[in-house]
Amino acid sequence: MGKKYKLPLHIKKYIQTELYDYKKNKKLIVMLEKENVSTRTFLLAIQRLNKIDKVYNNLSTEEKEAFEKIFIDKHNQIYAEMHDNITKDMYYNIKNKIIYLTAIEFDLI
């Protein structure tokens, strides 16, 4: 099942960074919206966040919970297994699936 969501390493790392920075970027966007900033970079950031939101909204309830634990709360695999009852296989499968689906949404594959 691991090969199902296989990506080139540079794409995986880029998407993973976008997902881990999601919460921070969301706060930054809200702050910049209050200041009425609308640069190209700002608009591209909104576009990236909207694509991540689209992937999130298409996940099952279980996958949404895992998304929040992995990328929002930044729980590592061991913590998730001990405190969130997410098995090692489930953790990596959902993580890789979310990265893969986000890469598709970003038109990287």
N, C-alpha and C positions, 0 to 999 in steps of 0.2 A: 504494500500500500504506500510505502515511502516514495516510490518512483512516480506515483500518480501526480504529485505536486512538485516535481523537480523543476528548478529554475537555475539559470546561470547565477553564480555567486554574487556578481556585482549588482544584478537586479534584485536578488533576495535581500542583500544588505541595504540597498536604497529604500526598498519598500518597508523593510523592518524599521528603519530609522523614521520614515514618515509615520508609521503606526505608533511607535513609541513616543514620538513628539506630538501626537494628535491632541492630547489634552492641553499641553502647553500652547500649541498653535491656535487652538480654539479660543483660549483666554486672550491671546494676543490679537486675534481678529476682532473680538468683542471690544477690546480696548481701542483699537485703531478705528473701528466703526464709529465709536463715540466722538472721535476727533475728526471725522469726515475725511479720512485719508482714502484715496482711490488711485494708487499707482499701479503700474503693470504687475509688479511683484505682489502687491496686496491682492489683486484680482486673481492671479495665478494660485496664490495660497488658498483663497476661498474655493477655487475650482478643485484643488487637491483635497481639501476637507470635505467638499460635497461628494467627491468620488468615494472617499472612505465611508462617509455616511450611507451612501447607496449600497456598498458592500455590506455594511453592518445591518441595514434594514432587511437585506435578503437572507440573513442567517437565521437558523432555527433558534429557539429560546435557549437551548443548552449551549449553542455556539456563541450566542450573544453574551451569556454569562462568562464563558471562557475568554472571549475577546476582552471583556472588562477586567478580568483577573490578570490576563497576560499583558495587555498593552496599556490599559489605563492605570491599574494598580501596580503594574510591573512586578507581578509575582513570578519568581523563577519556578522551574519544574518541581524542585523538592518542596518548596513552600506550598505550591498549589496542591501537591499530592498529600501533604500532611494536614493542611488547614482547609482546603477547598474541595477535598475528595475528588480530585481530577487525576486519573491515572497517568502514568508516564506516556503510554501510547496515545491516550486521548489528548493530552497536552500538546504533544508534538504534531499529531495529525491535524488538530484544529488550528494550531498556530501556522503550520505549513499551508493548510487550505486557505486561511484568511490572507496570508501573504500572496498566494497564487491568484486568488480571486481579485485582490487589489491590484496586482500586476496586470491582469487582464483589463481591469477598469481603467488603469493608467495607460493602456495601449502599449505596454512594454513587451508583450508576447502575443 
